[in-house]
Amino acid sequence: MSLSLQEVEHIAKLARLKLTDEQKARYREQLEAILDHVAKLQELDTQDVPPTASVAVDKCRSAWTSRARPVNKCLARKCPKTS
C-alpha cells in the first residue's frame, strides 16, 4: 500500500513527531512495508483456527509482579503523599 507524503505528515502530527524530510521518507517506506504485511495477513484463511481467549502471559505476569512489589514499596516511601 502506498502512502503519500501528506499522509505520513498527518500520522506524524497525530503522534506529535517533528520529522525531517529524510525521516519522513524513511517512515513512509517503513509504514508501507507494515501495511503491506498486514494486507498479506488479512488474506489468510483463519476460519478453522479457534479464537484465542488468552495468551500465556499469566506465568510471566506473576513473576513480574512479585519482583515489582519491593520496587513499588521503595517508590511509595520516596513519593510525596497526595490528597
C-alpha positions, 0 to 999 in steps of 0.5 A: 500500500502506498502512502503519500507524503501528506499522509505520513505528515498527518500520522506524524502530527497525530503522534506529535513527531517533528520529522525531517524530510529524510525521516519522513521518507524513511517512515513512509517506506517503513509504514508501507512495508507494515501495511503491506504485511498486514494486507498479506495477513488479512488474506489468510484463511483463519476460519478453522483456527479457534479464537484465542481467549488468552495468551500465556502471559499469566506465568510471566505476569506473576513473576513480574509482579512479585519482583515489582512489589519491593520496587513499588514499596521503595517508590511509595516511601520516596513519593510525596503523599497526595490528597 
